Amino acid sequence: MTKFQLKNFFKAAYELSLVFLQFLIISLHFYQWEFISQKQIIQVGPFSYLVGFLIILIAFIILLVAITDLGRNFSPFPKPINNRNFVNTGIYRFTRHPMYYSLIFITFGVFITKLSIYYLFLSISLALIIKFRISLEEQYLDNKFKNYLLYKNEVKY
């Protein structure tokens, strides 16, 4: 393997590992391990449950809008699909990564409904993984689309 091939191999492996970890962390929200403490930080009340549910609902709606706005440009991977367009309309006029932020808010909403250290850990872990994904995706977008830097300066988050 040449240095170039090795570099591309590690970049692809990094990209796949971020996608895998993201889906793993999301799936862990639906399964409770018996050997991991589900101890609540404080007792869940109706107010925290309602707030958490509203956060989940709003974030899920934003996620669906973001996926719809992307249309055929949607991909679970950070690297843009070949022969696809750069989307800066719809919800993407206001935020660069609404799908990623929605996922973070959904997991945070789950944490609010459960108030357990386990779900706090999952929320923080997902936020970190998404931070790395955003960084990688923006490198790809900078390289592929000439107007991405202008968009990035106009739309801060």
N, C-alpha and C positions, 0 to 999 in steps of 0.2 A: 504494500500500500504506500502511495506517495503521501507526503505531508498534507497536500490539498485534500486527498480522499479521506485521510484520517481526521482532518479538521471537520469535513462535512459529515462524517460518520458520527463524531461526538456531538455536533450541533443537532443532528437528527435525533440522536439518542436523548439528548437533553430536552428537546421539544416533546418527544413521546413521553418521557418521564413526567414532565409537567402536566400533560393531558391526563395521563394515567393517575397521577396523584390527585388532580382536581376531581376526577370522577370517583376515586376511592373515598376521598373525604366527604363528598356529597352523599355517597351511598352509606357511609357510616352513620349518617343522621337517621337512617331507617332501621338500623340494627343496634340493639343494646347488648354489649358484651357483659356477661355475668361477672367476669373477673375485674372489670373496670368499674370503679366507684361512680355511681350516679348521684352522689351526694349533692343536694341543692345548697347553693350559697345562702339563699334566704327562701322562705316559704313562698310558693307561687300563689298569688291571689288573682281574683277575677280581673283586676285592672291590668296587671302585667300580662296575663293571658290575652286580654283584648288588644293591648298595644302590640304584643308580639304577632298576633294573628293579622292585625291591620298592616303591619310592616311586611309580613309575608305576602299578603294579598296585593298590596301596591307594587312591591318588587316583582312579583310574578307577572302582573299586568305589564310592567315596563319591560320585563324579559321577553314577553310575547310580542310586544310592539317592536322591540329591537330586532328580533328574529324576522319578523314580517318585513321590516324596513330593509334588512339585508337581502332578503329574497334568495336568489340563486348564488349570491356571494357568501352565504353562510357556510362556515366550516368549523369543526370542533378544534382544528389545529391553528396555531398562531400564524403559520405561513399562508399568505393569501393564495387563493386558487388561481391558476393560470387562466388567462383570457377572461377574467372577471373585472368588474368595474370597482372604482373607489367610491364608497358610499359616504356622503356628507350631507344627506338630506334627512327629513323626518326627525326622529329623536337624536340622530347623529349630528344635528345642528347645535345641540345643547351640550352633549357629552360625547367624548371619544369612545368610551367603552361601557355603554349601558348594560350590556349582557353581563359583563364581569361584575360591575357594581351591583347589579340586581342579585346575582348569586351570593355576594357577600351580605347584602341586606336580608336575603331569605334566611341564610344561616344565622345571622344575628337575631332575626325574628324568632327562629326556633329556639335560640338561646334564651331570649326573653320569656318565651312560654314555658321553658323548663327550669331556667335559672340554675343550671348545674355546671360544675367545673368541666365536665366532659364536653358539653356543647360549647362552652367558652373556648376550650382548647381547639375544637374543630373549627370554630369561626375564625380564630386567629390563624390557624394553620392554612385555611383556605385563602384568607386575605394575603398571606405571604406568598403562597403559590401563584395567586392571580397577579400579584405585584411582579413576579418574575416573568409570567406570561405576557403581561402588558409590555414590559421592557423588550422582550424578544419580538413580539408582534410589531412594535413600533420600529424596530430596526428593519424588519422586512418591509413595512409600509414606506419608510423613508427611502429605501433602495428601489422599490417598485414604482412608486407614484411621485412624480415631480412636485405636485401641489400638496403633498402631505405635510411638509414643513410649515407652509402657510396656514393650513388647516389646524395644525398642532398649536401654532401661535395664537390663532383666533379662538379655538375651543380648548380651554385650559384643562378640563378634566373629562 
